């Protein structure tokens, strides 16, 4: 059943002090609204000659056309598909979510970070996973982490256990 849900997000409890503080360090609703509107504009122009209106309703042919991956991104997706035993349905949903993440960041192409984040959004389906990349905050997951490791043969995706916090 979870296979039919595009985004799986674990939401941790928020500390009372964080809720009651005046330190609004996050983005404002207006900023987020503007970014979403721009992403919708990208989608409207992408699909202007079809009946498709959003990335979530792309046909398999459109997914192939608009969600093309470079070799690094393809390797990440292949590794996740094998390690987490995702279905074909999950594969296409990951690509659609990655396309949306790319749109939200203003990118014309789906980048490795978009694929990794989209995989992360499917992670509650199988196990609790997260990913880490320099400059990005890791979220979702307390048992394992997707990590980018710079090796001699280039970056690779690995599944590594994370320590549990002391009780």
Secondary structure, DSSP 8 states (H G I E B T S, - for coil): -GGG-S---------HHHHH-S---S--HHHHHHHHHHHHHHHHHHTTTSS--SGGG--HHHHHHH----HHHHHHHHHHHHHHT--HHHHHHHHHHHHHHHHHTT-SS--HHHHHHHHHHHGGGTS---EE-TT----S-SSEEEEEEEETTEEEEEEEE------
